Amino acid sequence: MLKPSELTPHTAIHLMRLLQEAGLPPGAGNLILSADPEAGAPVGDHPDVDLVSFPGGLQTGRHLMAAAVGTVKKVALELGGKNPNMVFADADFETAVDMALTAVFLHSGQVCSARAWLLVEDSLHDRFVDEVVRRARAIRLGGPFDERVQTGPLISAGASSEGRGVCGQGAGGGPLCCVAAARVLRGPATTGASTIRRPCWTSAPQGCRWSGRSPSGWC
């Protein structure tokens, strides 16, 4: 049983069609499509569901875990945390930079397992940060139908609004902002969302709102 975000239903619909073409028996795969927050709730407490996996935020994860208590089902939760890349001085420099950029900017950063933290050994730190910033500035931004574009818009106006808020809070919270945020695209093709120049911060303070969360596409 699969319930995608109401903002991204098409991949899940196509997956189900492919499964049918591959011979999946009727009823073996089920798709729930709804923008109603309660649409997925029965999955959590239904006795015929053995496991719930949810790659999303803490609030919804808490509800799912509470709902699963009555049937003692297995629960796998991602909870929107930050994942680190660890880079040591003996790493292949160019490969490490490539992987660091891909890890956080792939799909405009809208990946639940995106690795948005960089933990870099002191002796390599300044050189590594400088190169990440240089490469981040060079990422080609634009609309989703332009083949020259490397990073497209965020999924919705709400996501881009949160991103701009994170940029503002980060800039005022003390860390060094290496790449300034700038909205560069807005239009019907982006569902009202914006393509934003991704910021990179160093020495981000623990405890600021965005240091433990995963807004899309931030390094």
N, C-alpha and C positions, 0 to 999 in steps of 0.2 A: 504494500500500500504506500503510495507516494502522494504527498501534498506539497507542491512547490509554492514559493511566494507568489502572491497574486500579481506581482510586478514582472515575474519571469516564468510564465506558464508554457511558453512555446517549446522549449527544450524538453520538458517533461512529456508534453503531448507527443512530440516526435519520437521520444524514447519508447513510449507505449506502443506506438504504431510499428516501430521496428521489432519490438518483442512479439507482437501479434504476427508479423510477417515471418518471424523466426520459428513460429509454432508454439508459442506459449499458450497453454490451455485457457479457455475462457474462464474468467473469474480468478485466475492465479495472480494476475496483476491488476491492481485497482488504482485509479487516479482520482484525487479529490481536488476540485478547482473551485475556489471561493475566496472572496475578499472578507468574508465574515470571520472575525477573530475566534468565534466559537465553532467554526466548521471542523477544525482538527481536534477539538476537545475530546470527543468520544474515543479517539485512538488511545488516549492515555489511560482510560479506565475500563476499556472493553475487555472482557475475559478471554476473548479469542485472539487478542493481540499479545504476542509473547515478548516483543522487544520494541522499544521506541528509540529512534536515533534522531537527534535534533541539532543541526548546526546553526545555532542562533544565540540570542542574548540571554542574560541572566534572568530577567523577569519571566519570560515565557518558559525557560528551563525549570524554574521553581514550580510553576503551575503543572508542568508535565510530570515532574518527579512526585509531587503531591498526589496527582491523579493516579499514578502507578502504584501507590502504596497498597491500595485495596486488593489488587491482584498480584502483588509482589513480582511484577514483570521487570525484566532487565531494561535499564535506561542508559543511553549513551548521549552525553551532553557536551557541546563545544563551549558554550557560555561566553563567546565573544572576547576571549582574552588576547594577549599579545604573544607572538611566538618569536624567539630570537634566532638570528644567524650568529654563530660564533666564528670569528676569523682570527687565526693565529699568524704569527710573523712568518712561518715557513709555508704558508699557503701559496698556491699559484695565484699571483695578484690579479691578473686579468680575468681568470675564471671566477675568482671570488667576487669581483666587482660585478661581472655579468650575472652571477647567481643571485647576488644581493638585490640587484635592480629587478630582475625577473620575479623574485620572491615577493616583492611588495607591490609592483606596478602591473603585473599580469592581470588582464581583464579589468583594467582601471583600478586595481587594488581590491576589487570586490570578490575576494576569495576568503572563505572562513579560516583557512589555514595559512593565509598570507603571513610571511615572516617580516613583521614591521619593526622589530628591534634589531639593531646591529651591536654586537659586543665584540669590540676590536682590541687586540693586544696593543698596549701602549706604544711600543716601538713602531707600529705600523699605522697608528690611529690617524695622524694628521694627513699623511699621504692618501690613505684609503678614503677618508671623508672628502678630501678635495676632489678625488676622482669620481666618487659617487655623485657629488653635487654637480660637477661638470657634466657628467652623463645625464643626470636628471634634467638639467636645464635644456639639453639637446633633444629630449623626447618630443616627437612631433605629435601635437594634439589636434583633435578635430572631430568631425562627425563620424558615425559608425559605418557609413557607406563609402568613405574615401579610403582607397587601398593604400595610400601613402601614409596614413595615420598609424601611429604606434600605440597611442592611448586615447580612448574615446571618452565620452561623457559618463558621469555617474548615472545610476539607474533612474533617479527621480529628482524632482525639485527638492523634496525633503532631504534626500541624501546630500545634495550639493549645499543646501542651507546648513546642514549639520557640519559639513566639511569646512565651510567658511567660518562657522562659529568656532570650530576647533583651532583653525589657523589664528583667529583673533585671540583666543585664550592662550594659545601657545606662545604667541609673540609677546604677550604681556606677562607671561609667567616666569620669565628669567632665562630660558634656554636660548642659545644662539640660533637664530633663524638663518639658515644658509641659503635657502631658495624661497623667495617671496611667493605667496599665493596670489594668483590673478585669474579671475574668470575670463575665459577667452571665447566661449561659444555658448550661444543660447538660441533655441529655436524649436519648431514643431518636431523636427527629426529627432530631438533628444528628449522628448516627452516633458519639455519644460525644464530639463536638468541642465547642468553646466559642466563643461570640461574645465578643470581647474589645474593650474600649474602646481604640481605636487611640492610641498615643502619638505625639507630635511632639517631636523633639529639635532644639535649635539648637547650633551649634558642636561638632558631633560630631567626636571626634578621629579622625584617620587612623590606621589600624592596628588599631582594635578590630574584633572578629570580624564584627560586623554592618554595618560601614561599607562593605564591598565585596561583601556578599551580598544576596540578595533574599528574606528571609522574608516571608510574605504579609501585606500590609496595613499596612506600617509606613512612616511619613513622617519 
